[in-house]
Amino acid sequence: MDNIYILGIESSCDDTSAAVLKDGILLSNVTASQAVHKAYGGVVPELASRAHQQNIVPVVDQALRQAGISREQLSAIAFTRGPGLMGSLLVGVSFAKGMAAALNIPLIDVNHLQGHILAHFIHTPDDDYQSPEFPFLCLLVSGGNSQIVLVKSYREMEIIGQTIDDAAGEAIDKCSKVMGLGYPGGPIIDRLARQGNPEAFAFAKPNIPGYDYSFSGLKTSFLYSLRDWLKDDPDFIQNHLNDLAASLEKTIVDILMKKLRLAARDLKINRIALAGGVSANNGLRNAFRDYAKRYHWQIFIPRFSYTTDNAAMIAITGYFKYQDKDFCPMDAPAFSRVSV
Ligand code: KG4
């Protein structure tokens, strides 16, 4: 039987990425990040889509070269259809459609969030990463989402809890912006927190029913506390940077873990996975390991390069859909908002 080669394309936010899979195994995963947003303290949608336009051809070209295949060998093209920034999505969507039409091969649309979850099934020729068995729970935490997803199969996923306001990464980024740190704040807070005392300060924790999250109250409490402390000491932030970062991080991790533990207990599931950009966070990873010991969880934490936005996760989702012949029409539009 012929080999199945899938090209994956991701352009939902500020990373242009392309990846190639051969029979479900990752051959290449090339990502161009966009430094242009740093000066603005956040992603500027119009600049993001322009940068995608500049990057997409060389990124796809490099992914094919690294995989050692020609575009004529491709079996199908999988692309992120949404959710994400509309202008950014349109670049990847249009490129994927154009290339699939030119090569006369199927198009496969991928939900970005489903891609983050199926990142647990990415394998390179020589890795020993153990993918979770179904069903499992996945804590999906990124700049735009915080969800607890019950993953029943590659296709069947159910969101059982999600944020009713800010996402966890968004809250970290906004608090770090208030402290005058760079963008994105997540990795900076992570680094500072390692030197700080997580018990130094207490911030508000939400009290909402079920498995849903809320982070806007914490953000407000952080802001108001800072305002009061700065009245007495204009250098308060500088003098307590590590402790502030550590306390903020701990509060967010506690909020995330509490609901996850509740869901795992109620659903009697002990296979627990982590996904999305915030899963790079050291405090969250440690909490996962800690809960694994305490509650006998089998935990799954993907490699860092597969937790942030990447095309490998889009390609693997595309590979599963390819096997189901779940293709998408040429006129399928991008969508900016939706859940799994
Ligand atoms: O999944 P992702 O790459 O894309 C978006 O949803 O935008 O997640 C990005 C988010 C940002 O909020 C970033 O600050 C956060 O992930 N992040 C982190 C860390 N690395 C990235 N948050 C905490 N600790 C980190 N080490």
Residues whose N, C-alpha, C, O or C-beta is under 5 A from the ligand:
A	BS01	KG4	C13 S142 G143 G144 G169 E170 D173 P184 G185 G186 P187 D190 G276 G277 V278 A280 N281 N282 T307 T308 D309
